[in-house]
Amino acid sequence: VVTGSRAEYGLLCPILIKIQESNKLELQLISTSSHHSSEYGLTYKQIENDGFNIVDKIENLYLTDTKPSIVKSTGLATSLLSDSFDRLQPDVVLLLGDRYETHAAATAAMLMNIPIAHIHGGEITEGAVDEQIRHSITKMSYLHFCATETYRQRVIQMGEDPARVFNSGAPGIDNITNLNLLTKQKLEKELNWKLTSKSALFTYHPVTLEESDVEIDLEVILSILETFSFNILF
């Protein structure tokens, strides 16, 4: 299993637990990219604190926020992961999602003839390069574990064998069902924010398929939000 960020690790966590508990499977966990950046909290430590042994730690991240740095990070990850796969000789590489380091792992595994099992294929992310990465990983993968039947059908439409495409659901739902919910009062205290009858949570994801000025985008968004009588957490 290859993980490159805290967000995707959280989704993988229930699967890692099941693999670790199995007497038929051996978990080999590789951490890459932002897991090893102090800027992102050195989150590989969280993985170890959760009781997982990391068999290889790949430090491939170029921290400058430029397109060439992403390309360099991807290239370095591909090279270093090929060394890991050669040493570990996995029977299958399990990947989740659509990040660039996930694509690097898929590229290395495919070229080394190691079967890939991919989670969350067939989904759509309009305006983001994630979509191209995700579909590319789908075409490199042998087993496909999709979150819904719609996504399963899309993977099949891409030419994948229906016998190897499964509607397995989203692993993140396991996290939700096992979640200890905060009380309203504790949530308000944690966020320093009052939940009213008209409250809204707003998130912003900039597009990555076109040149976009985030500052201008946010100015427009904020000016529109000011016209609402909602209590908004941005």
C-alpha positions in Angstrom: 0.0 0.0 0.0 1.3 3.4 -0.9 0.1 6.6 0.8 1.2 10.1 0.1 -1.0 12.5 2.2 -2.9 12.7 5.4 -6.2 13.0 3.6 -5.9 9.8 1.6 -4.3 7.9 4.5 -7.5 8.6 6.5 -9.5 6.9 3.8 -7.1 4.0 3.6 -6.9 3.5 7.4 -9.9 1.1 7.8 -8.5 -1.0 5.0 -5.0 -1.1 6.5 -6.5 -2.3 9.7 -8.3 -5.2 8.0 -5.1 -6.1 6.0 -3.1 -6.1 9.2 -5.6 -8.3 11.0 -5.8 -10.8 8.1 -3.9 -14.1 8.4 -3.8 -14.3 4.6 -2.3 -11.0 3.8 1.0 -9.2 4.7 0.8 -5.4 4.9 3.8 -3.6 3.3 3.1 0.1 3.8 5.1 2.8 2.0 4.8 6.5 2.8 5.7 9.3 0.4 5.5 13.0 -0.3 3.8 15.3 2.2 3.9 12.7 5.0 7.6 13.6 5.3 7.3 17.4 5.1 7.5 19.4 8.3 5.4 22.0 6.5 2.6 19.4 6.4 3.1 18.1 9.9 5.4 15.1 9.4 2.2 12.9 9.2 4.1 9.7 8.8 4.4 9.9 12.6 0.6 9.7 12.9 0.7 6.5 10.8 3.2 5.0 13.2 1.3 6.2 16.2 -1.8 4.4 14.7 0.2 1.1 15.0 1.3 0.6 11.4 4.9 -0.2 10.4 6.2 1.8 7.5 8.5 -0.5 5.5 9.8 2.4 3.3 9.8 6.1 3.6 10.1 8.0 0.3 11.2 11.6 0.5 10.4 13.0 -2.9 8.7 16.4 -2.2 9.9 19.6 -3.8 8.2 22.3 -1.7 8.1 25.2 -4.1 4.6 25.8 -5.4 5.3 25.6 -9.1 4.3 23.2 -11.9 7.9 22.1 -12.5 8.3 21.2 -8.8 5.2 18.9 -9.1 6.7 17.2 -12.1 10.1 16.8 -10.3 8.3 15.4 -7.2 6.4 12.9 -9.4 9.5 11.8 -11.3 11.5 11.3 -8.1 8.7 9.4 -6.5 8.5 7.1 -9.6 12.2 6.4 -9.4 12.4 5.8 -5.7 9.2 3.7 -5.6 10.6 1.4 -8.3 13.5 0.7 -6.0 11.1 0.0 -3.2 9.0 -2.4 -5.3 12.1 -4.1 -6.5 13.2 -4.7 -3.0 9.8 -5.6 -1.5 8.5 -7.7 -4.4 4.8 -7.1 -3.6 2.1 -9.3 -5.1 -0.2 -6.3 -5.6 0.0 -2.6 -5.1 -3.0 -1.0 -3.5 -3.7 2.7 -4.4 -6.4 5.1 -3.6 -7.5 8.2 -5.4 -5.9 10.6 -7.8 -2.9 12.4 -6.4 0.3 12.8 -8.4 2.3 10.5 -6.1 -0.4 7.9 -6.6 0.1 8.2 -10.3 3.9 7.8 -9.7 3.3 4.6 -7.8 0.9 3.3 -10.5 3.5 4.1 -13.2 6.2 2.3 -11.4 4.1 -0.8 -10.6 2.7 -1.0 -14.1 6.1 -0.9 -15.8 7.3 -3.6 -13.3 4.3 -5.8 -14.2 3.0 -5.6 -10.6 -0.9 -5.8 -10.5 -2.5 -2.6 -9.2 -5.7 -2.5 -7.1 -7.3 1.0 -7.4 -9.9 2.5 -5.0 -12.2 5.4 -6.1 -11.9 5.0 -9.8 -14.6 6.2 -12.3 -15.3 9.5 -10.5 -15.5 12.9 -12.0 -13.7 16.1 -10.8 -14.6 18.9 -13.2 -12.0 21.6 -13.6 -9.2 19.7 -11.9 -6.3 17.7 -13.1 -7.3 15.0 -10.6 -9.7 13.6 -13.2 -7.0 12.9 -15.8 -4.7 11.4 -13.1 -7.6 9.2 -11.8 -8.6 7.9 -15.2 -5.0 7.3 -16.1 -4.5 5.2 -12.9 -7.7 3.3 -13.8 -6.2 2.3 -17.2 -3.0 1.1 -15.5 -4.9 -0.9 -12.8 -6.0 -4.6 -12.8 -8.6 -4.5 -10.0 -11.0 -1.6 -9.5 -12.9 -0.9 -6.3 -15.5 1.8 -7.0 -17.6 3.8 -4.5 -20.9 3.6 -6.4 -22.5 1.6 -9.2 -22.4 4.8 -11.4 -18.6 4.9 -11.0 -18.3 1.2 -11.6 -20.2 1.5 -14.9 -17.9 4.4 -16.0 -14.8 2.3 -15.4 -16.4 -0.5 -17.5 -17.2 2.1 -20.2 -13.4 2.9 -20.2 -12.8 -0.7 -21.4 -12.1 -2.5 -18.2 -13.3 -6.1 -17.7 -16.5 -6.0 -15.6 -15.4 -9.1 -13.7 -12.5 -7.0 -12.3 -14.6 -3.9 -11.4 -16.4 -3.9 -8.1 -18.9 -1.6 -6.4 -17.3 -1.9 -3.0 -18.5 1.5 -1.5 -16.3 4.3 -0.2 -14.0 3.3 2.7 -14.4 6.7 4.2 -17.9 5.6 5.3 -16.3 3.2 7.7 -14.6 6.1 9.3 -17.9 8.0 9.6 -19.8 5.0 11.2 -17.0 4.6 13.7 -16.7 8.3 14.5 -17.3 9.6 18.0 -19.4 12.7 17.3 -18.8 16.0 19.2 -21.6 17.7 21.0 -22.9 21.0 19.5 -21.3 22.9 22.4 -17.9 21.2 22.0 -17.9 21.8 18.3 -18.7 25.5 18.7 -15.9 25.7 21.2 -13.4 23.9 19.0 -14.2 26.1 16.0 -14.8 29.3 18.0 -17.9 29.6 15.9 -21.6 29.7 16.8 -24.0 27.4 15.0 -27.2 29.3 14.3 -30.4 28.3 12.4 -28.8 29.5 9.2 -25.2 28.2 9.2 -23.1 27.2 6.2 -19.6 25.7 5.8 -17.8 26.9 2.7 -14.7 25.3 1.1 -12.8 26.6 -1.9 -11.0 24.3 -4.4 -9.2 26.3 -7.1 -9.3 24.8 -10.6 -6.1 23.3 -11.9 -6.9 22.8 -15.6 -6.7 26.5 -16.4 -4.9 29.6 -15.4 -6.8 31.1 -12.5 -6.1 34.0 -10.1 -7.0 32.7 -6.7 -7.0 36.2 -5.2 -9.6 37.5 -7.7 -11.7 34.3 -7.4 -11.8 34.7 -3.6 -12.7 38.4 -3.9 -15.7 37.5 -6.0 -16.7 34.7 -3.8 -16.5 36.7 -0.6 -18.4 39.6 -2.1 -21.2 37.2 -3.0 -21.2 35.5 0.4 -21.6 38.9 2.1 -25.1 39.2 0.4 -26.3 36.2 2.4 -27.8 36.3 5.9 -26.0 33.0 6.7 -23.5 32.4 9.5 -20.7 31.2 7.3 -17.6 29.3 8.3 -15.0 29.7 5.5 
